[in-house]
């Protein structure tokens, strides 16, 4: 288990910000999903000279399963790449929040993968009615208010460096 820092807990994002993140991220994923199929539809029409249509129930079922798989893959990619490389999704940029490990460091790839897959658990959004949501608890991460956290962390580091200079 990683060392838990109280400073991370003090700057956790509110439930309202977390809900707004959920709503906005789902909105952005939907927009990406529809843009993907819009571009795919145009490409299909150019190549085949007609729009796509499933002619029987087997093709409809197959097409539906493909759509679900593509939506899940886009969701996974959106959360993994945004949170791992940037520490935040588009919604978190808007709300001023970011993902951080409970030890105060950048989350590891394993933590982000665990976080991302945990979102697929039914009722995960309802888990935030408690203290921490499942995708935070299971991955040892938290969503914090970025500016407040950074300000307090810098202040503590400056105070520590002053003490270290006086002892030297």
Beta strands, then each sheet from edge to edge (+ up, - down):
strand 1: 97-101
strand 2: 141-145
sheet 1: 1+ 2-
end
